[in-house]
Amino acid sequence: MGPSSAIKVIFFFHFILALAVPSLAASYVVTWTKTNLASPGTLLQLSNLHAGDTINFLNPELIPIYQVSKAEYDGCLQTPNRTVIGRQLENVYTIPGIGDFYLVSDLVDCLNGVKLQLHAT
């Protein structure tokens, strides 16, 4: 193997290594309760989301968290299409891509404002 082949192997190794290193995704903490969904500072931070960022929901009241469509979010509708994010003390949600994402609680709490709209660029 000549010098040219060795350089190609080294370049290929660095290329594969670069693919294996994860991006530096941000992580945000949101308290998911009936009285304190998100502070203004948290909402400001959540306005700059990217695909792969994570939201760590602290859920002391064990309120369910669902990902829903915009129509379900707007009307606090409960349909079988909703995705369960969690109902534990801590729930981690990873932004799946670019776009808008809607998280709600159960019907009564959603109607009382326990819901969160996220936008990722």
Backbone hydrogen bonds, N-H to C=O, Kabsch-Sander energy under -0.5 kcal/mol:
donor,donor_aa,acceptor,acceptor_aa,energy
6,A,2,G,-2.0
7,I,3,P,-2.0
8,K,4,S,-1.8
9,V,5,S,-2.2
10,I,6,A,-2.4
11,F,7,I,-2.6
12,F,8,K,-2.6
13,F,9,V,-2.5
14,H,10,I,-2.3
15,F,11,F,-2.3
16,I,12,F,-2.5
17,L,13,F,-2.3
18,A,14,H,-2.3
19,L,15,F,-1.6
20,A,16,I,-1.5
21,V,17,L,-1.3
25,A,23,S,-1.6
28,Y,54,T,-2.4
30,V,56,N,-2.2
32,W,30,V,-0.6
32,W,58,L,-3.1
33,T,31,T,-1.0
43,L,39,S,-2.5
44,L,40,P,-2.0
45,Q,41,G,-2.0
46,L,42,T,-2.6
47,S,43,L,-0.6
47,S,44,L,-0.9
48,N,45,Q,-1.6
49,L,46,L,-0.6
49,L,119,H,-0.8
52,G,95,I,-2.6
53,D,50,H,-2.3
54,T,26,A,-2.6
55,I,93,Y,-2.9
56,N,28,Y,-3.8
56,N,54,T,-0.5
57,F,55,I,-0.8
57,F,91,N,-3.5
58,L,30,V,-2.6
58,L,56,N,-0.6
59,N,57,F,-0.6
59,N,89,L,-3.6
62,L,59,N,-1.8
65,I,86,G,-2.2
66,Y,104,V,-2.8
67,Q,83,T,-3.0
68,V,102,Y,-2.6
73,Y,69,S,-2.2
74,D,70,K,-3.3
75,G,71,A,-2.2
76,C,72,E,-0.8
76,C,73,Y,-0.5
77,L,72,E,-1.6
79,T,77,L,-0.7
82,R,79,T,-1.3
83,T,67,Q,-2.8
85,I,65,I,-3.2
86,G,65,I,-1.5
91,N,57,F,-2.1
93,Y,55,I,-2.5
95,I,53,D,-3.1
99,G,120,A,-2.2
101,F,118,L,-2.8
102,Y,68,V,-0.7
103,L,116,L,-2.8
104,V,66,Y,-2.4
105,S,114,V,-1.2
110,C,106,D,-2.8
111,L,107,L,-2.4
112,N,108,V,-1.1
113,G,110,C,-2.1
114,V,109,D,-2.7
115,K,113,G,-2.0
116,L,103,L,-3.1
118,L,101,F,-3.3
119,H,46,L,-0.5
120,A,99,G,-3.1
121,T,49,L,-2.4
